[in-house]
Amino acid sequence: MSRTLPRAYVTAAWSKNRFEAEEEARKYCQVLADNGYIPICPVLAFSGIFTEENPDAHKLQKEMEEDLLRRARFLVVCGNRITEDMKDDITIAKKAKLIVTSMEGITGYL
């Protein structure tokens, strides 16, 4: 009998450098996967899909990110800094009655 793995949406103060942000995101996602969670990370999910040339891209990406967040069971806040985007994620998660935690709360990892 297989069990259903909980989905964990990853939020962090992502670097403006796409490659640094993706590297950091992979590390967080690996820890979550190793601990039995399905990591959902917008930095990795939407990498290279939306371009600056598309004026509606940012809005569309935010809508998709919110949809993914609402489908998760957990919001995992990563890192030591909280940005406005992260505050928005936390607000959405609380309204959707998701569990808001940190990597330390999930794994004891810091």
Biopython code that builds the backbone (N, CA, C, O; Angstrom):
import numpy as np
from Bio.PDB.StructureBuilder import StructureBuilder

atoms = [
    (1, "MET", "N", (0.848, -1.177, 0.000)),
    (1, "MET", "CA", (0.000, 0.000, 0.000)),
    (1, "MET", "C", (0.891, 1.236, 0.000)),
    (1, "MET", "O", (1.776, 1.361, 0.847)),
    (2, "SER", "N", (0.668, 2.144, -0.935)),
    (2, "SER", "CA", (1.495, 3.346, -0.994)),
    (2, "SER", "C", (0.839, 4.468, -0.191)),
    (2, "SER", "O", (-0.382, 4.536, -0.052)),
    (3, "ARG", "N", (1.676, 5.322, 0.318)),
    (3, "ARG", "CA", (1.160, 6.449, 1.095)),
    (3, "ARG", "C", (1.206, 7.710, 0.240)),
    (3, "ARG", "O", (1.973, 7.795, -0.718)),
    (4, "THR", "N", (0.395, 8.661, 0.589)),
    (4, "THR", "CA", (0.385, 9.931, -0.105)),
    (4, "THR", "C", (1.411, 10.837, 0.558)),
    (4, "THR", "O", (1.339, 11.093, 1.760)),
    (5, "LEU", "N", (2.356, 11.318, -0.223)),
    (5, "LEU", "CA", (3.382, 12.203, 0.315)),
    (5, "LEU", "C", (2.849, 13.632, 0.378)),
    (5, "LEU", "O", (2.181, 14.089, -0.549)),
    (6, "PRO", "N", (3.142, 14.331, 1.461)),
    (6, "PRO", "CA", (2.661, 15.713, 1.584)),
    (6, "PRO", "C", (3.453, 16.660, 0.674)),
    (6, "PRO", "O", (4.666, 16.524, 0.512)),
    (7, "ARG", "N", (2.744, 17.609, 0.094)),
    (7, "ARG", "CA", (3.364, 18.618, -0.759)),
    (7, "ARG", "C", (3.824, 19.795, 0.102)),
    (7, "ARG", "O", (3.081, 20.289, 0.951)),
    (8, "ALA", "N", (5.048, 20.227, -0.130)),
    (8, "ALA", "CA", (5.627, 21.345, 0.620)),
    (8, "ALA", "C", (6.086, 22.422, -0.354)),
    (8, "ALA", "O", (7.004, 22.204, -1.144)),
    (9, "TYR", "N", (5.449, 23.574, -0.293)),
    (9, "TYR", "CA", (5.787, 24.713, -1.151)),
    (9, "TYR", "C", (6.960, 25.455, -0.518)),
    (9, "TYR", "O", (6.938, 25.759, 0.675)),
    (10, "VAL", "N", (7.973, 25.742, -1.312)),
    (10, "VAL", "CA", (9.210, 26.350, -0.821)),
    (10, "VAL", "C", (9.228, 27.841, -1.140)),
    (10, "VAL", "O", (9.051, 28.238, -2.292)),
    (11, "THR", "N", (9.441, 28.664, -0.112)),
    (11, "THR", "CA", (9.620, 30.095, -0.317)),
    (11, "THR", "C", (10.902, 30.526, 0.376)),
    (11, "THR", "O", (11.267, 30.000, 1.427)),
    (12, "ALA", "N", (11.581, 31.497, -0.235)),
    (12, "ALA", "CA", (12.841, 31.994, 0.321)),
    (12, "ALA", "C", (13.121, 33.371, -0.269)),
    (12, "ALA", "O", (12.441, 33.812, -1.195)),
    (13, "ALA", "N", (14.119, 34.034, 0.273)),
    (13, "ALA", "CA", (14.588, 35.311, -0.276)),
    (13, "ALA", "C", (15.555, 34.972, -1.409)),
    (13, "ALA", "O", (16.773, 34.983, -1.229)),
    (14, "TRP", "N", (14.991, 34.673, -2.575)),
    (14, "TRP", "CA", (15.783, 34.180, -3.691)),
    (14, "TRP", "C", (16.750, 35.235, -4.220)),
    (14, "TRP", "O", (16.428, 36.422, -4.273)),
    (15, "SER", "N", (17.918, 34.788, -4.603)),
    (15, "SER", "CA", (18.909, 35.653, -5.238)),
    (15, "SER", "C", (18.348, 36.185, -6.549)),
    (15, "SER", "O", (17.538, 35.516, -7.191)),
    (16, "LYS", "N", (18.766, 37.373, -6.952)),
    (16, "LYS", "CA", (18.373, 37.928, -8.251)),
    (16, "LYS", "C", (19.088, 37.187, -9.376)),
    (16, "LYS", "O", (18.641, 37.210, -10.523)),
    (17, "ASN", "N", (20.192, 36.535, -9.046)),
    (17, "ASN", "CA", (20.924, 35.731, -10.014)),
    (17, "ASN", "C", (20.201, 34.398, -10.161)),
    (17, "ASN", "O", (20.135, 33.616, -9.212)),
    (18, "ARG", "N", (19.669, 34.143, -11.328)),
    (18, "ARG", "CA", (18.848, 32.958, -11.570)),
    (18, "ARG", "C", (19.579, 31.668, -11.204)),
    (18, "ARG", "O", (18.989, 30.770, -10.604)),
    (19, "PHE", "N", (20.859, 31.571, -11.561)),
    (19, "PHE", "CA", (21.605, 30.334, -11.313)),
    (19, "PHE", "C", (21.851, 30.105, -9.823)),
    (19, "PHE", "O", (21.785, 28.970, -9.351)),
    (20, "GLU", "N", (22.135, 31.175, -9.081)),
    (20, "GLU", "CA", (22.312, 31.052, -7.629)),
    (20, "GLU", "C", (20.994, 30.658, -6.970)),
    (20, "GLU", "O", (20.964, 29.807, -6.080)),
    (21, "ALA", "N", (19.902, 31.284, -7.415)),
    (21, "ALA", "CA", (18.583, 30.980, -6.849)),
    (21, "ALA", "C", (18.217, 29.517, -7.102)),
    (21, "ALA", "O", (17.707, 28.835, -6.213)),
    (22, "GLU", "N", (18.479, 29.047, -8.308)),
    (22, "GLU", "CA", (18.152, 27.654, -8.634)),
    (22, "GLU", "C", (19.005, 26.678, -7.832)),
    (22, "GLU", "O", (18.509, 25.642, -7.389)),
    (23, "GLU", "N", (20.268, 26.996, -7.645)),
    (23, "GLU", "CA", (21.138, 26.122, -6.849)),
    (23, "GLU", "C", (20.648, 26.035, -5.408)),
    (23, "GLU", "O", (20.583, 24.951, -4.830)),
    (24, "GLU", "N", (20.305, 27.186, -4.834)),
    (24, "GLU", "CA", (19.781, 27.209, -3.475)),
    (24, "GLU", "C", (18.452, 26.442, -3.394)),
    (24, "GLU", "O", (18.224, 25.686, -2.450)),
    (25, "ALA", "N", (17.588, 26.642, -4.380)),
    (25, "ALA", "CA", (16.291, 25.962, -4.407)),
    (25, "ALA", "C", (16.464, 24.445, -4.474)),
    (25, "ALA", "O", (15.749, 23.710, -3.792)),
    (26, "ARG", "N", (17.402, 23.975, -5.286)),
    (26, "ARG", "CA", (17.643, 22.529, -5.378)),
    (26, "ARG", "C", (18.078, 21.960, -4.033)),
    (26, "ARG", "O", (17.672, 20.857, -3.668)),
    (27, "LYS", "N", (18.900, 22.703, -3.293)),
    (27, "LYS", "CA", (19.344, 22.231, -1.970)),
    (27, "LYS", "C", (18.156, 22.101, -1.012)),
    (27, "LYS", "O", (18.017, 21.091, -0.322)),
    (28, "TYR", "N", (17.312, 23.119, -0.975)),
    (28, "TYR", "CA", (16.130, 23.054, -0.107)),
    (28, "TYR", "C", (15.222, 21.892, -0.525)),
    (28, "TYR", "O", (14.744, 21.135, 0.320)),
    (29, "CYS", "N", (14.991, 21.759, -1.822)),
    (29, "CYS", "CA", (14.104, 20.707, -2.320)),
    (29, "CYS", "C", (14.668, 19.321, -2.040)),
    (29, "CYS", "O", (13.914, 18.393, -1.748)),
    (30, "GLN", "N", (15.973, 19.173, -2.126)),
    (30, "GLN", "CA", (16.597, 17.871, -1.849)),
    (30, "GLN", "C", (16.365, 17.466, -0.394)),
    (30, "GLN", "O", (16.044, 16.314, -0.101)),
    (31, "VAL", "N", (16.534, 18.433, 0.516)),
    (31, "VAL", "CA", (16.304, 18.142, 1.935)),
    (31, "VAL", "C", (14.850, 17.725, 2.154)),
    (31, "VAL", "O", (14.580, 16.767, 2.878)),
    (32, "LEU", "N", (13.924, 18.437, 1.535)),
    (32, "LEU", "CA", (12.509, 18.092, 1.691)),
    (32, "LEU", "C", (12.217, 16.712, 1.111)),
    (32, "LEU", "O", (11.535, 15.907, 1.745)),
    (33, "ALA", "N", (12.722, 16.433, -0.077)),
    (33, "ALA", "CA", (12.501, 15.128, -0.694)),
    (33, "ALA", "C", (13.097, 14.009, 0.154)),
    (33, "ALA", "O", (12.489, 12.950, 0.310)),
    (34, "ASP", "N", (14.279, 14.243, 0.695)),
    (34, "ASP", "CA", (14.927, 13.245, 1.555)),
    (34, "ASP", "C", (14.120, 12.961, 2.816)),
    (34, "ASP", "O", (14.256, 11.901, 3.426)),
    (35, "ASN", "N", (13.268, 13.931, 3.205)),
    (35, "ASN", "CA", (12.459, 13.771, 4.412)),
    (35, "ASN", "C", (11.012, 13.395, 4.110)),
    (35, "ASN", "O", (10.150, 13.494, 4.982)),
    (36, "GLY", "N", (10.742, 12.964, 2.877)),
    (36, "GLY", "CA", (9.428, 12.426, 2.552)),
    (36, "GLY", "C", (8.381, 13.421, 2.090)),
    (36, "GLY", "O", (7.187, 13.128, 2.145)),
    (37, "TYR", "N", (8.806, 14.594, 1.633)),
    (37, "TYR", "CA", (7.878, 15.606, 1.133)),
    (37, "TYR", "C", (8.046, 15.752, -0.373)),
    (37, "TYR", "O", (9.126, 15.501, -0.907)),
    (38, "ILE", "N", (6.995, 16.153, -1.050)),
    (38, "ILE", "CA", (7.087, 16.514, -2.453)),
    (38, "ILE", "C", (7.346, 18.023, -2.491)),
    (38, "ILE", "O", (6.446, 18.805, -2.184)),
    (39, "PRO", "N", (8.550, 18.441, -2.859)),
    (39, "PRO", "CA", (8.841, 19.879, -2.876)),
    (39, "PRO", "C", (8.211, 20.558, -4.090)),
    (39, "PRO", "O", (8.301, 20.065, -5.214)),
    (40, "ILE", "N", (7.585, 21.679, -3.842)),
    (40, "ILE", "CA", (7.023, 22.515, -4.902)),
    (40, "ILE", "C", (7.755, 23.842, -4.818)),
    (40, "ILE", "O", (7.617, 24.579, -3.841)),
    (41, "CYS", "N", (8.531, 24.141, -5.841)),
    (41, "CYS", "CA", (9.372, 25.331, -5.793)),
    (41, "CYS", "C", (9.211, 26.151, -7.076)),
    (41, "CYS", "O", (9.596, 25.695, -8.153)),
    (42, "PRO", "N", (8.644, 27.357, -6.968)),
    (42, "PRO", "CA", (8.410, 28.162, -8.164)),
    (42, "PRO", "C", (9.693, 28.550, -8.893)),
    (42, "PRO", "O", (9.686, 28.702, -10.114)),
    (43, "VAL", "N", (10.781, 28.709, -8.168)),
    (43, "VAL", "CA", (12.055, 29.068, -8.810)),
    (43, "VAL", "C", (12.458, 27.995, -9.814)),
    (43, "VAL", "O", (12.978, 28.306, -10.885)),
    (44, "LEU", "N", (12.221, 26.743, -9.471)),
    (44, "LEU", "CA", (12.567, 25.650, -10.374)),
    (44, "LEU", "C", (11.441, 25.364, -11.369)),
    (44, "LEU", "O", (11.699, 25.060, -12.533)),
    (45, "ALA", "N", (10.215, 25.461, -10.915)),
    (45, "ALA", "CA", (9.072, 25.129, -11.767)),
    (45, "ALA", "C", (8.929, 26.071, -12.961)),
    (45, "ALA", "O", (8.534, 25.641, -14.044)),
    (46, "PHE", "N", (9.244, 27.339, -12.773)),
    (46, "PHE", "CA", (9.017, 28.328, -13.826)),
    (46, "PHE", "C", (10.305, 28.879, -14.439)),
    (46, "PHE", "O", (10.271, 29.863, -15.179)),
    (47, "SER", "N", (11.420, 28.257, -14.136)),
    (47, "SER", "CA", (12.706, 28.710, -14.645)),
    (47, "SER", "C", (12.728, 28.712, -16.175)),
    (47, "SER", "O", (12.520, 27.680, -16.812)),
    (48, "GLY", "N", (12.981, 29.869, -16.743)),
    (48, "GLY", "CA", (13.100, 29.996, -18.184)),
    (48, "GLY", "C", (11.798, 30.010, -18.954)),
    (48, "GLY", "O", (11.822, 30.074, -20.183)),
    (49, "ILE", "N", (10.664, 29.952, -18.280)),
    (49, "ILE", "CA", (9.369, 29.916, -18.972)),
    (49, "ILE", "C", (8.870, 31.313, -19.302)),
    (49, "ILE", "O", (8.415, 31.564, -20.418)),
    (50, "PHE", "N", (8.951, 32.213, -18.350)),
    (50, "PHE", "CA", (8.434, 33.563, -18.545)),
    (50, "PHE", "C", (9.579, 34.519, -18.873)),
    (50, "PHE", "O", (10.656, 34.435, -18.285)),
    (51, "THR", "N", (9.339, 35.414, -19.802)),
    (51, "THR", "CA", (10.370, 36.366, -20.212)),
    (51, "THR", "C", (9.984, 37.779, -19.825)),
    (51, "THR", "O", (8.810, 38.099, -19.638)),
    (52, "GLU", "N", (11.000, 38.610, -19.710)),
    (52, "GLU", "CA", (10.783, 40.026, -19.382)),
    (52, "GLU", "C", (10.008, 40.741, -20.491)),
    (52, "GLU", "O", (9.322, 41.729, -20.228)),
    (53, "GLU", "N", (10.114, 40.250, -21.725)),
    (53, "GLU", "CA", (9.458, 40.896, -22.864)),
    (53, "GLU", "C", (7.936, 40.789, -22.802)),
    (53, "GLU", "O", (7.227, 41.606, -23.391)),
    (54, "ASN", "N", (7.444, 39.795, -22.096)),
    (54, "ASN", "CA", (6.006, 39.590, -21.970)),
    (54, "ASN", "C", (5.489, 40.426, -20.803)),
    (54, "ASN", "O", (5.792, 40.125, -19.648)),
    (55, "PRO", "N", (4.706, 41.483, -21.091)),
    (55, "PRO", "CA", (4.252, 42.379, -20.015)),
    (55, "PRO", "C", (3.333, 41.714, -18.999)),
    (55, "PRO", "O", (3.233, 42.177, -17.863)),
    (56, "ASP", "N", (2.668, 40.645, -19.388)),
    (56, "ASP", "CA", (1.757, 39.955, -18.482)),
    (56, "ASP", "C", (2.419, 38.787, -17.762)),
    (56, "ASP", "O", (1.781, 38.116, -16.950)),
    (57, "ALA", "N", (3.692, 38.541, -18.055)),
    (57, "ALA", "CA", (4.379, 37.360, -17.529)),
    (57, "ALA", "C", (4.437, 37.349, -16.011)),
    (57, "ALA", "O", (4.157, 36.321, -15.394)),
    (58, "HIS", "N", (4.794, 38.467, -15.396)),
    (58, "HIS", "CA", (4.930, 38.501, -13.942)),
    (58, "HIS", "C", (3.594, 38.182, -13.269)),
    (58, "HIS", "O", (3.537, 37.385, -12.332)),
    (59, "LYS", "N", (2.534, 38.806, -13.751)),
    (59, "LYS", "CA", (1.205, 38.575, -13.167)),
    (59, "LYS", "C", (0.785, 37.114, -13.344)),
    (59, "LYS", "O", (0.268, 36.495, -12.414)),
    (60, "LEU", "N", (1.009, 36.570, -14.535)),
    (60, "LEU", "CA", (0.640, 35.185, -14.795)),
    (60, "LEU", "C", (1.442, 34.230, -13.919)),
    (60, "LEU", "O", (0.896, 33.273, -13.370)),
    (61, "GLN", "N", (2.729, 34.492, -13.791)),
    (61, "GLN", "CA", (3.556, 33.636, -12.939)),
    (61, "GLN", "C", (3.087, 33.698, -11.490)),
    (61, "GLN", "O", (3.000, 32.660, -10.834)),
    (62, "LYS", "N", (2.783, 34.881, -10.978)),
    (62, "LYS", "CA", (2.296, 35.006, -9.592)),
    (62, "LYS", "C", (0.996, 34.230, -9.401)),
    (62, "LYS", "O", (0.811, 33.591, -8.365)),
    (63, "GLU", "N", (0.093, 34.274, -10.380)),
    (63, "GLU", "CA", (-1.159, 33.520, -10.288)),
    (63, "GLU", "C", (-0.889, 32.023, -10.226)),
    (63, "GLU", "O", (-1.515, 31.303, -9.448)),
    (64, "MET", "N", (0.041, 31.560, -11.045)),
    (64, "MET", "CA", (0.382, 30.139, -11.050)),
    (64, "MET", "C", (1.050, 29.718, -9.745)),
    (64, "MET", "O", (0.779, 28.640, -9.216)),
    (65, "GLU", "N", (1.925, 30.579, -9.236)),
    (65, "GLU", "CA", (2.583, 30.294, -7.959)),
    (65, "GLU", "C", (1.555, 30.185, -6.847)),
    (65, "GLU", "O", (1.632, 29.283, -6.013)),
    (66, "GLU", "N", (0.589, 31.105, -6.831)),
    (66, "GLU", "CA", (-0.447, 31.065, -5.784)),
    (66, "GLU", "C", (-1.279, 29.791, -5.898)),
    (66, "GLU", "O", (-1.646, 29.199, -4.883)),
    (67, "ASP", "N", (-1.576, 29.366, -7.117)),
    (67, "ASP", "CA", (-2.327, 28.131, -7.308)),
    (67, "ASP", "C", (-1.555, 26.936, -6.744)),
    (67, "ASP", "O", (-2.127, 26.094, -6.051)),
    (68, "LEU", "N", (-0.263, 26.866, -7.039)),
    (68, "LEU", "CA", (0.561, 25.780, -6.506)),
    (68, "LEU", "C", (0.631, 25.825, -4.982)),
    (68, "LEU", "O", (0.562, 24.791, -4.317)),
    (69, "LEU", "N", (0.768, 27.024, -4.441)),
    (69, "LEU", "CA", (0.830, 27.183, -2.986)),
    (69, "LEU", "C", (-0.447, 26.677, -2.337)),
    (69, "LEU", "O", (-0.388, 25.955, -1.342)),
    (70, "ARG", "N", (-1.583, 27.039, -2.876)),
    (70, "ARG", "CA", (-2.867, 26.614, -2.307)),
    (70, "ARG", "C", (-3.068, 25.093, -2.368)),
    (70, "ARG", "O", (-3.833, 24.545, -1.575)),
    (71, "ARG", "N", (-2.397, 24.412, -3.290)),
    (71, "ARG", "CA", (-2.518, 22.958, -3.422)),
    (71, "ARG", "C", (-1.581, 22.200, -2.484)),
    (71, "ARG", "O", (-1.685, 20.983, -2.336)),
    (72, "ALA", "N", (-0.670, 22.931, -1.856)),
    (72, "ALA", "CA", (0.293, 22.302, -0.944)),
    (72, "ALA", "C", (-0.344, 22.076, 0.427)),
    (72, "ALA", "O", (-1.409, 22.616, 0.729)),
    (73, "ARG", "N", (0.319, 21.277, 1.242)),
    (73, "ARG", "CA", (-0.107, 21.056, 2.630)),
    (73, "ARG", "C", (0.698, 21.927, 3.570)),
    (73, "ARG", "O", (0.220, 22.330, 4.629)),
    (74, "PHE", "N", (1.950, 22.217, 3.163)),
    (74, "PHE", "CA", (2.878, 23.012, 3.966)),
    (74, "PHE", "C", (3.424, 24.172, 3.153)),
    (74, "PHE", "O", (3.580, 24.072, 1.936)),
    (75, "LEU", "N", (3.708, 25.260, 3.826)),
    (75, "LEU", "CA", (4.557, 26.316, 3.281)),
    (75, "LEU", "C", (5.837, 26.254, 4.100)),
    (75, "LEU", "O", (5.801, 26.408, 5.321)),
    (76, "VAL", "N", (6.962, 26.032, 3.440)),
    (76, "VAL", "CA", (8.243, 25.947, 4.129)),
    (76, "VAL", "C", (9.019, 27.227, 3.846)),
    (76, "VAL", "O", (9.418, 27.496, 2.713)),
    (77, "VAL", "N", (9.223, 28.009, 4.900)),
    (77, "VAL", "CA", (9.946, 29.268, 4.814)),
    (77, "VAL", "C", (11.425, 28.957, 5.034)),
    (77, "VAL", "O", (11.813, 28.454, 6.088)),
    (78, "CYS", "N", (12.246, 29.263, 4.024)),
    (78, "CYS", "CA", (13.663, 28.904, 4.060)),
    (78, "CYS", "C", (14.540, 30.150, 4.181)),
    (78, "CYS", "O", (14.230, 31.207, 3.629)),
    (79, "GLY", "N", (15.631, 29.999, 4.911)),
    (79, "GLY", "CA", (16.578, 31.097, 5.061)),
    (79, "GLY", "C", (16.288, 31.944, 6.279)),
    (79, "GLY", "O", (15.343, 31.695, 7.027)),
    (80, "ASN", "N", (17.133, 32.963, 6.463)),
    (80, "ASN", "CA", (17.048, 33.817, 7.654)),
    (80, "ASN", "C", (16.453, 35.187, 7.387)),
    (80, "ASN", "O", (16.350, 36.000, 8.305)),
    (81, "ARG", "N", (16.060, 35.460, 6.156)),
    (81, "ARG", "CA", (15.538, 36.773, 5.786)),
    (81, "ARG", "C", (14.140, 36.604, 5.217)),
    (81, "ARG", "O", (13.869, 35.626, 4.520)),
    (82, "ILE", "N", (13.245, 37.550, 5.506)),
    (82, "ILE", "CA", (11.868, 37.513, 5.001)),
    (82, "ILE", "C", (11.662, 38.703, 4.061)),
    (82, "ILE", "O", (11.856, 39.856, 4.445)),
    (83, "THR", "N", (11.263, 38.400, 2.818)),
    (83, "THR", "CA", (10.987, 39.444, 1.833)),
    (83, "THR", "C", (9.484, 39.702, 1.752)),
    (83, "THR", "O", (8.690, 38.984, 2.359)),
    (84, "GLU", "N", (9.106, 40.718, 1.009)),
    (84, "GLU", "CA", (7.683, 41.014, 0.817)),
    (84, "GLU", "C", (6.982, 39.861, 0.108)),
    (84, "GLU", "O", (5.852, 39.520, 0.458)),
    (85, "ASP", "N", (7.636, 39.253, -0.889)),
    (85, "ASP", "CA", (7.035, 38.097, -1.569)),
    (85, "ASP", "C", (6.800, 36.951, -0.594)),
    (85, "ASP", "O", (5.778, 36.269, -0.665)),
    (86, "MET", "N", (7.737, 36.744, 0.308)),
    (86, "MET", "CA", (7.580, 35.687, 1.303)),
    (86, "MET", "C", (6.432, 36.010, 2.251)),
    (86, "MET", "O", (5.667, 35.121, 2.623)),
    (87, "LYS", "N", (6.310, 37.262, 2.640)),
    (87, "LYS", "CA", (5.190, 37.671, 3.495)),
    (87, "LYS", "C", (3.866, 37.405, 2.795)),
    (87, "LYS", "O", (2.901, 36.967, 3.422)),
    (88, "ASP", "N", (3.820, 37.673, 1.483)),
    (88, "ASP", "CA", (2.606, 37.386, 0.705)),
    (88, "ASP", "C", (2.301, 35.889, 0.719)),
    (88, "ASP", "O", (1.151, 35.487, 0.896)),
    (89, "ASP", "N", (3.343, 35.062, 0.532)),
    (89, "ASP", "CA", (3.160, 33.611, 0.566)),
    (89, "ASP", "C", (2.617, 33.164, 1.925)),
    (89, "ASP", "O", (1.725, 32.318, 1.993)),
    (90, "ILE", "N", (3.149, 33.726, 2.989)),
    (90, "ILE", "CA", (2.713, 33.364, 4.344)),
    (90, "ILE", "C", (1.250, 33.745, 4.547)),
    (90, "ILE", "O", (0.480, 32.971, 5.115)),
    (91, "THR", "N", (0.867, 34.925, 4.088)),
    (91, "THR", "CA", (-0.523, 35.384, 4.207)),
    (91, "THR", "C", (-1.471, 34.462, 3.450)),
    (91, "THR", "O", (-2.513, 34.067, 3.973)),
    (92, "ILE", "N", (-1.107, 34.122, 2.224)),
    (92, "ILE", "CA", (-1.929, 33.214, 1.414)),
    (92, "ILE", "C", (-2.044, 31.862, 2.102)),
    (92, "ILE", "O", (-3.133, 31.294, 2.187)),
    (93, "ALA", "N", (-0.927, 31.348, 2.592)),
    (93, "ALA", "CA", (-0.925, 30.038, 3.252)),
    (93, "ALA", "C", (-1.810, 30.028, 4.486)),
    (93, "ALA", "O", (-2.561, 29.079, 4.708)),
    (94, "LYS", "N", (-1.726, 31.069, 5.280)),
    (94, "LYS", "CA", (-2.555, 31.128, 6.489)),
    (94, "LYS", "C", (-4.035, 31.189, 6.137)),
    (94, "LYS", "O", (-4.854, 30.537, 6.785)),
    (95, "LYS", "N", (-4.384, 31.969, 5.113)),
    (95, "LYS", "CA", (-5.786, 32.058, 4.693)),
    (95, "LYS", "C", (-6.285, 30.714, 4.169)),
    (95, "LYS", "O", (-7.452, 30.364, 4.341)),
    (96, "ALA", "N", (-5.387, 29.969, 3.529)),
    (96, "ALA", "CA", (-5.749, 28.659, 2.988)),
    (96, "ALA", "C", (-5.630, 27.546, 4.039)),
    (96, "ALA", "O", (-5.851, 26.372, 3.743)),
    (97, "LYS", "N", (-5.279, 27.933, 5.261)),
    (97, "LYS", "CA", (-5.151, 27.003, 6.385)),
    (97, "LYS", "C", (-4.072, 25.937, 6.159)),
    (97, "LYS", "O", (-4.231, 24.773, 6.528)),
    (98, "LEU", "N", (-2.967, 26.376, 5.538)),
    (98, "LEU", "CA", (-1.813, 25.496, 5.364)),
    (98, "LEU", "C", (-0.946, 25.566, 6.609)),
    (98, "LEU", "O", (-1.031, 26.518, 7.384)),
    (99, "ILE", "N", (-0.131, 24.578, 6.792)),
    (99, "ILE", "CA", (0.840, 24.586, 7.879)),
    (99, "ILE", "C", (2.028, 25.409, 7.411)),
    (99, "ILE", "O", (2.629, 25.110, 6.379)),
    (100, "VAL", "N", (2.365, 26.435, 8.160)),
    (100, "VAL", "CA", (3.519, 27.282, 7.842)),
    (100, "VAL", "C", (4.638, 26.908, 8.793)),
    (100, "VAL", "O", (4.479, 26.976, 10.012)),
    (101, "THR", "N", (5.770, 26.511, 8.231)),
    (101, "THR", "CA", (6.899, 26.069, 9.045)),
    (101, "THR", "C", (8.199, 26.499, 8.368)),
    (101, "THR", "O", (8.198, 27.188, 7.348)),
    (102, "SER", "N", (9.293, 26.074, 8.964)),
    (102, "SER", "CA", (10.619, 26.359, 8.407)),
    (102, "SER", "C", (11.323, 25.039, 8.137)),
    (102, "SER", "O", (10.819, 23.972, 8.488)),
    (103, "MET", "N", (12.490, 25.120, 7.513)),
    (103, "MET", "CA", (13.272, 23.893, 7.316)),
    (103, "MET", "C", (13.596, 23.259, 8.654)),
    (103, "MET", "O", (13.583, 22.035, 8.787)),
    (104, "GLU", "N", (13.886, 24.087, 9.646)),
    (104, "GLU", "CA", (14.179, 23.562, 10.976)),
    (104, "GLU", "C", (12.966, 22.824, 11.539)),
    (104, "GLU", "O", (13.109, 21.778, 12.171)),
    (105, "GLY", "N", (11.780, 23.368, 11.309)),
    (105, "GLY", "CA", (10.561, 22.720, 11.787)),
    (105, "GLY", "C", (10.270, 21.411, 11.082)),
    (105, "GLY", "O", (9.654, 20.517, 11.663)),
    (106, "ILE", "N", (10.699, 21.287, 9.856)),
    (106, "ILE", "CA", (10.480, 20.055, 9.073)),
    (106, "ILE", "C", (11.516, 19.004, 9.429)),
    (106, "ILE", "O", (11.184, 17.829, 9.589)),
    (107, "THR", "N", (12.780, 19.424, 9.555)),
    (107, "THR", "CA", (13.868, 18.434, 9.585)),
    (107, "THR", "C", (14.859, 18.596, 10.727)),
    (107, "THR", "O", (15.666, 17.702, 10.982)),
    (108, "GLY", "N", (14.804, 19.731, 11.415)),
    (108, "GLY", "CA", (15.870, 20.033, 12.361)),
    (108, "GLY", "C", (17.076, 20.605, 11.650)),
    (108, "GLY", "O", (18.116, 20.829, 12.269)),
    (109, "TYR", "N", (16.947, 20.848, 10.331)),
    (109, "TYR", "CA", (18.019, 21.349, 9.468)),
    (109, "TYR", "C", (18.047, 22.871, 9.518)),
    (109, "TYR", "O", (17.000, 23.518, 9.519)),
    (110, "LEU", "N", (19.229, 23.427, 9.557)),
    (110, "LEU", "CA", (19.388, 24.891, 9.430)),
    (110, "LEU", "C", (20.505, 25.204, 8.491)),
    (110, "LEU", "O", (20.799, 26.375, 8.249)),
]
sb = StructureBuilder()
sb.init_structure("model")
sb.init_model(0)
sb.init_chain("A")
sb.init_seg("    ")
for serial, (resi, resn, name, xyz) in enumerate(atoms, 1):
    if name == "N":
        sb.init_residue(resn, " ", resi, " ")
    sb.init_atom(name, np.array(xyz, "f"), 0.0, 1.0, " ", f" {name:<3s}", serial, name[0])
structure = sb.get_structure()
